[in-house]
């Protein structure tokens, strides 16, 4: 279950840095979880209104399967990471074996020495 995640962050402003935005972005990047990162200035008024219902802190994190939240939420971030890693493990265990993983069978071209 690889889900689409949108990370809405404060626009970069040296006067008002957003350490929580940076921490959430870095957490997902280090876990190899793809996110679509957007600046809050790109949000429509309707989206900004929705973000306010989540809480007044940045970033706003919108996910398909884990709900939406605002601010630094390690509990939610860990759950997304756990589920992401689990889905990757499941996907790799159900994929067909590569040529290197396939056992050699007597008489197959790979097992015949020349």
C-alpha positions in Angstrom: 0.0 0.0 0.0 2.1 2.9 -1.2 0.1 6.0 -0.7 0.2 9.5 -2.0 1.3 11.9 0.6 1.2 15.7 0.3 3.4 17.8 2.6 2.3 21.4 2.7 5.1 23.5 4.2 5.7 27.1 5.1 7.3 28.9 2.2 11.0 29.3 2.8 11.6 32.6 4.6 14.9 33.2 6.5 13.0 35.4 8.9 10.5 32.7 9.8 12.0 29.2 9.4 9.8 26.1 9.9 11.9 23.5 11.8 8.9 21.1 12.0 8.4 21.3 8.2 12.1 20.4 7.7 11.9 17.6 10.3 8.8 16.0 8.7 10.3 16.3 5.2 13.6 14.8 6.3 11.9 12.0 8.2 10.0 10.9 5.1 13.0 11.3 2.8 15.2 9.2 5.1 12.6 6.5 5.1 12.4 6.6 1.3 8.7 7.6 1.5 7.9 9.7 -1.5 6.0 12.9 -0.8 4.7 15.8 -2.9 6.0 18.9 -1.2 4.1 22.2 -1.7 4.4 25.7 -0.3 1.4 27.0 1.6 1.3 30.0 -0.6 0.1 27.7 -3.4 -2.9 26.6 -1.4 -6.3 27.9 -2.3 -8.4 29.6 0.3 -10.5 26.5 0.6 -7.4 24.4 1.3 -6.1 26.9 3.8 -9.4 26.8 5.6 -9.2 23.0 5.7 -5.6 23.2 7.1 -6.8 25.5 9.9 -9.3 22.8 10.9 -6.3 20.4 11.3 -4.5 22.9 13.6 -2.6 26.1 13.1 0.9 24.7 12.9 2.8 23.8 9.8 3.3 21.5 8.1 0.0 20.1 7.0 0.3 16.4 6.0 -2.4 14.9 3.8 -2.4 11.1 3.3 -4.7 8.6 1.6 -4.7 5.9 4.3 -3.5 7.5 7.5 -5.6 10.6 7.8 -4.5 14.2 7.7 -2.7 16.2 10.4 -0.9 19.4 11.1 2.4 19.9 12.9 5.0 17.5 14.1 3.2 14.2 14.9 5.9 11.5 15.5 3.2 8.9 16.2 1.5 9.3 12.8 4.9 9.6 11.0 6.1 6.3 12.6 2.8 4.6 11.6 3.2 5.7 8.0 6.8 4.5 7.9 5.9 1.1 9.5 3.1 0.6 7.0 5.3 1.7 4.1 8.1 -0.7 5.0 5.6 -3.5 5.5 4.1 -2.9 2.1 7.5 -2.8 0.4 8.4 -6.1 2.1 5.1 -7.7 1.0 5.6 -6.4 -2.6 9.1 -7.8 -2.8 8.1 -11.2 -1.4 5.3 -11.6 -3.9 7.3 -10.5 -7.0 8.5 -13.2 -9.3 12.1 -14.4 -8.6 14.9 -12.8 -10.6 17.2 -15.0 -12.7 19.8 -14.9 -9.9 17.2 -16.2 -7.4 15.9 -19.1 -9.6 17.3 -22.5 -8.7 19.3 -24.3 -11.4 17.5 -27.3 -12.9 19.4 -30.2 -14.4 19.4 -29.8 -18.2 18.5 -26.1 -18.1 20.8 -23.9 -20.3 22.2 -22.3 -17.1 23.4 -25.6 -15.6 25.1 -26.9 -18.7 28.9 -26.3 -18.7 30.7 -25.7 -21.9 
